[in-house]
Amino acid sequence: MNTPPPLHQRYAELKARLPLIAILRGLRPAEAVTIGQSLHDAGFLLWEVPLNSPDPLASITALRTAFPDVLVGAGTVLTPAQVRDVHAAGGQLIISPNADPAVIDETVRLGLISLPGILTPTEAFSALAHGAHGLKLFPAEQASPAVVKALLAVLPQGCDLFPVGGIAAGTMAPWVQAGATGFGIGSSLYKPGKSAPAVQEDAQAFAQAWAALRTA
């Protein structure tokens, strides 16, 4: 019987295919699979449901069941107890707006992928020391591509850095040129009330913009 690859290996594989994380803030369980199908059809394979969404753990479970080839997890994870809740629901990614060592430690202990939020070198190095698999630069509106370049000059080679906040398909280029690994994409991709066809259209635009940047 084939043994599935470790979670960090699957994360690396999916990130290499399309390193864009769909942030589904406000997603309802009843629409989770429909919205998920739109993202899947557009090539998005890294998804987060923020915990301040309606019944987020139910959405995570539904997405994990319907799309076993996708890495699904939670955003806005603020406590170790929430990490355990997400793990119990089948979540695989733990994404936070901050870099709480206790949250990172619990994520690593449970074998999940840790992507905490950072804005400074001090936060970045602390998160990595606790085992974070990558870093979320948040809020990106408070930073710049120059900040990405400066951080990556001192962070360990190959460190994943995902700007999050205010990213649009047409604004990714300078961040990528500065070395950004990928992006977390929120309201420009999904927001409550947005139809599945509209989500798919915008997801395809992001995927195509990313592909064009990588081949430029």
N, C-alpha and C positions, 0 to 999 in steps of 0.2 A: 504494500500500500504506500502511495506517495505521501510524504510528509510535507505539509505546506511550509513555505519558506518563513523564516522569522519575520516578525512584523517590521523591523527596521529595514530588512531587505525589500519587502513589498513597498514600503514607503519610498525607498530609493528608486525602485523601478517605476512606480507611478509618477514620482516627481520628475524623473527623466523624460517621461512621455509628455506631461503637461503640468508644470509647477504652479498652477493657479488653483487656489483654495477657494471654493464657493462658500460664502458666509450667508447662511440662511436664517437671518434674524427675523423672528416673527412667524416662522413656518408653523403650520398647524398639522397635527398627525393625519388628518383626513386628506390633505393635499400632498403629503410627503412623497409618496411613490410617484405621483404624476409629475411633480416638479423634479424629482430625482431622475425620471426617465428623460426629461428634457435636457438635463445637465449631462447625463450619460451619453445621449445621442450626439452631444456637442463635443464630447471627449474629456469632460471634467471628471476626474476620478478621486479628488480629495475634497471632502465636504465637511463642514462644521455646522452644527445647530447650536447657537448660543443658548445658554441655560436660562436667559430671561425671555425665551420664546414660550408660547403656550404648550404645556406638557412636552417639553423637549426630549425627555427620555423615551417617551412613546414614539416620537418621530425618529429618533436614532435607531431604536429597535426595528421599526418598520423599514427604514432604509437599509440597514444591515441585512435584513432577511431578504429583501427584494433584489439587492445589488451586492452579492458576495465578493465581486471583484473590485469593489470600491473601498477606500478607507474612509470611514465615517466616524466623526467624533463630536466633541462639544467645544463651544467657545464660551468665553466669560466664565471660566472655571476658576473659582476663588479660594476653595478650601480643599484639604485632603479628603474630607467626607464626600464632597462633590465628585472628586476623582473616582472614588469607590462606587458611587452611584452610576457614573457614566460607564465604568468597567462592567458593572452588573447588567447594564442595559445593552451591552455588546459594543460600546464605543471603543475606538482604537486611537483616536487623536485627542490630546488634551491641549487646548489653546487658551491662553489667558491674556488679559490686557496688561498684566504686570508680571513680575518675576519673583514669585514667592517661593523661597527654597523648599518649604514644606510641601507645596503642591508639586513641585518638580520631583522631589524625593519620592513621593507616593506614586507619581506617574511612572517613574523608572522602576520602582519596586514591583509594580503590577505588569510591567512589560509593555507599557503603552508608549506612544510617540509623544514627546514633550516639545511644545512650541510656545514658550512663554514670551510675553511682551517686554521689550526693552527700549530704551531711548538713549542710554549713555554707555560708555565703555565699562564703567563699574558694574552696571546691571548685567551687561552682556557677559563679562567674564565670570561673574558670580553664577549666572544661569548655566553656563557651560561647565563650570566646576561641579555643579550638582547633577550633571548628566543630561542636560537639554540636548535634543537632537537637532534643533535649529532655533532661530530667533525671529520673532515677529517685531519689526520696527514699527512702533505704534505710539502716538498717531503720526502717520507719515506726513500729514499736513504741517506738523511741527518740526519736521526734518527736511531733508533735501537729498538729491542725488550726491551732492558733495559730502554729506554726512555718511552715506553708504560707502563711498569710496574711502573715506577716512577710517571708518570702522573696520572695513575689510583689510586695510593695510596693517592693522595690528591684531586682528582676530586670527585664530588658527586657520591655516590654509584649508579651503574647502568648506568653511563654515557656511551653513545655509542662513540667508537673511531675506526675509519676506516683508517688504513695505506693505502696510495696511492702513487704509484711510484715504478716501478721496481719489482712488485710482480709477482711471477710465482707459478704454482701449487705446485712445489716441495720446495718452500721456505716459505710457510705459517706457518709451524709448530711452529717455535720459537716465532713468533708473537702471535699466538693463545695461546701458553703456557703462554705468558706474559699478556694475558687478552684482546687482540684485539677482538672487536665485530665482525668484518668482514673486507672486503677489497674493495677498488675500483680497478678495473682491466681494463687497457687500451690496449696498443699495443700488449700485449701477448694474447689478446682475439680478438681484432678487429683493423684493420688498412685499409686504403683505398686500394682497389684492392683485398682484401682477399675474397675468395669465401664463400658463405653461408654454404656449407658443412664443410669447414675448420673451420669456426667460430663455428659451432655446435660441431665439434669434440673437439676443445679446451675448449669450454664452459662445455662440459660433463666431461672433464678431471678435470677442476676446481671444478665442483660440486661433483665429486666422491672423490677428494682429501679432500674437506671440510667435506664430510660425514665421511670419514675415520678418520679424526682428531677428530670429535665430538664423535666417538664411541671408540676411542683408550683408 
